[in-house]
């Protein structure tokens, strides 16, 4: 009667971590050329990038529906002491609303609004999964992760703004200005909202190293874990970032690929260094 941890696919956890902690995902929907696919199941980020590069339009993303959540919860609620499900922040999707409605049919399903996305959400899922393995009770796990919501540092740098502009996350005028000036903006997630932080100038690889130093030099992070999440970055680029991060004394450095939902809005050559603050 163990506790089962589930999450929206937007947590971007690697397959190895999903298997290690027995975490099950609820895939969001990606619609491209009028065909609807499941994030990470029927479609993958490179499919989106190749489609757009060939002149296709950006796909749209849709929330997990209530029926899908009910199917997921019913699969585990009877065989487990409790189910704890993590949603992408409710300001970005209707997933949380739908999961809460679906959970009303179960007395042992807990739904958590991560107020986050990608591995910012994933860090919370990992904290819950590790607590469940230690034998912590479900209500205590929920209270623990809700206490961490304001400590998640989620930022990332985008090389190009056309995906954000086309997806309505950034105006085309701002995108044009940034592209003309060769700016690489840092996108900051705070209080469940995305905003533009520092704007870097220069090559993407150089900018990323400056960005990492800006994020980690305050040294207000918990030293147990850091995540490098990227979308279609060169292996050499990720390796250079990792080499720099290794100098900051983290006990564990994870690497993750952004899934379709995140990639559809941020585009290729996006990278973030995410962690929990003390």
N, C-alpha and C positions, 0 to 999 in steps of 0.2 A: 504493500500500500504506500509506495513512495510518492513524493510530490512530482508532478509532471510540469515541466516548463515548456511553454509554447510561445511563439512570437510571430508577428508579421514578417514577411520576407525582407522588409526594409532594414532589418538589423544588420544585414550583410555579413553574418558570421560565415566563416569558411566551413566547408563540408567536414573537415577534420574536427573542428570544434563542435559542430552539431552532433557528430557521432560520439565524441568524447563525453559530452554531457547529456546525451539523449534528448536533444532539443528538437522539436518539430515545428516547421514553419507553415504559416498560412500565406500562400502567394497572392500578391496583388495582381491586377489584370493590366495588360499592356495591349492597346489596340493600335495596329499598324496596317495601313492600307485596308481598312475595314475588316481585318481579321483580328480576333481577340485571342491573346495568349496569356499563359500564367508565368509570372515573373520567376525566372530561374528554372522553370520546368520546360516550357515550350519555346522560350525565347531567351537569348542571352545578350549582354551588352554589346558585344561585337556585331551582332545582327543589326542592332539599332545604328551603330556608327557606320557600318557599311551601307545601310539603306540611305542614311542622310548624305553620306559622301557621294553616293550615286545620283543625288538630286531629289531623293524622296523627302517627304515631309516628316516632321517630328511625330513620334507616336504620342498618344494620350494615355494617361494612367487612371485606373479606377480602383476604388476601395474593395476590399474583401466584403462580400455581402453577408447578410445575416444567416442565410442558409448554410453557407460555407463554414461560418463560425460554429453554428449549432452542430454540424457534422463533426467538426474537429473536437469540440468539447465533449460530445457524446462518446466519441471514440476512447477518451481517457478518463472521464469523470467517474465511471463506475469501477474501473480497475485501479484507481489511484485515490489516495487520501484527499488530494486536492489538485487542481489545475491552476497555474498562474500564467496568464497570458499578457504579453507586452505588445502594445500598439505603437505605431508611428505617432508622433505628436498630433493631437487632434486639430491643431491649426493648419495642418498640411493635408488632412484626409478625413473622410467620414469613417475610417476604420474603427476608431475608438467608440464612436456612437453605435455602430453596428455590433461590435463585440459586446458592449454593455447590454444591449437589447437581447442578444443571443444568450448571454450568461444568466438572464433572469429565469431561465428554465432549469437551472442547476443551483444546488445549494452549496457546492464546493468549488466553484469556479471564481477566481479572482482576476479582475481585469485592471491592468496598470497602464495609464497614459504616460509614455516615456517622455513626452514633451520634447522629443528628439527624433533623430533619424540616423541612418547608416550606423556606423559602429559606436556612435554616441548612445543609441538605443542598444546596440550589441553589448556594450560594457555593462549596462544594467542587467541584461539577460544573463551574462556570465556571472555577475555577482549573485544573482538569485540561484543559478544552477549550482554554484559552489556551496551556497548556504544550504540548499536542499540536500546535497551530498553529505553535509556535516550533520544533518538531522534536525535542522531548525524548523519550527512549525510554520505553516503557511502564513498565518496572520503576521507573524514576526518577520518573515521574509518580505512581505508586502510593505510593512512599516519601515524596514531597513532600506529597501530600494527607493521608497518615496523620500526618505531622508537624504538620498544621494542625488535627487533630481537637479538641484541647483549647483552640484559640484562637478557635473559633467562638462568638460571643455570640448566643444565641437566647433572646429574651424577647418576651412580648407581653401586652397588657392586654385582658381580656375585660369586656364591658359587662354580661353576664348569665351566670349560672352553671348555668342549667338544662340546657344541652346537655352540659356537663362532668359534671353530676350524673347525668343519664339515661344517659350513655355509660360510667359507672363510673369516671370519672377524678376525681371530686370527690363526696364524700358529700352526700346531700340535706340533711342537717342543717347542714353547713357552707354549702351554697348558700343555704339559708333565712336563716341568720344574716347572711350577707354582703348578701343582697338587702334584708333589713329595715334594715340599717345603711347601705344605699346605698354599699356598698364596691365598688371596682373593683380586683380583685387582679391583680398582675403574675405571670404564669406564667413560671417560669425553667427552662430546660433545662440540666442539668449532669450530666456522666458518663452520658449516655444515659438520664437519668431526669427526669421533670417534677416540679416542686415549686412551692408558692406562695411568692412573695417578698413584696415590699412591698404593702400594701393601701392603695389610694388612696381618697379620699372626695371626692365632688363630681360635677359634670357630666362626661360622657365626654370632651368636647372639652377641658375644662380639665385633666382628669386626664392626658390624653395628652401635653400639653405638659410637665407636671411629670415624667412618666415619661421623656420624651425627654431632658430635662436630667439626670435621674438617671443615665441610661445613658451619656451622652456627656461629661458634665462631668469625669469622671476622665481623659479625653483619652488613654486607653491604646489607642486604636483605630488600625488601619492606615488611613491617609487615602485610599487609592486607591478604595475602594468601600463604599457603604452601601446597604441595601435597606429599603424600606418595604413591608411585606406586610400586606394587609388583607382583611377579609371583610365585604362589604356595608356598608361605611362610606360616609357621605355624601362626595361629591367635595370639598365645602368642608372637611370634617374632614381628609382626606388632604392637601389643599393647605396647610392651616395647619401640619400636621406637617412637610411638606416645606420650607416656608418657614423653620421653625426649624432643621431639619437643615442647610439650606444655609449657615447661619452657622458650621458646624463644619469647613469646608474640605475636604470630600470631593471627590475628583476626579471621581467618578461616583456619582449617586444613582439607583438603579433603583426602579421601582414594580412590585409584583406582586400578583396576586389569589390568595388561598388557594384551593386546589382542593377537590374534594368530600371527600376523605379527611380533610383537616384541618378543613374547615368543618363536617363532620358531628359533630365532637367539640367544637368551640369556639363555633359559632353565629355569627350576624350581629353586627356591631359588635365586631369583634376587630381589633386592629392591633398590629404589632410593628416595631421598628427593629433590624435585624440587621447585623452586621459582623464582621470578623476583628480580633482583638486583636493588638497588636504582640508 
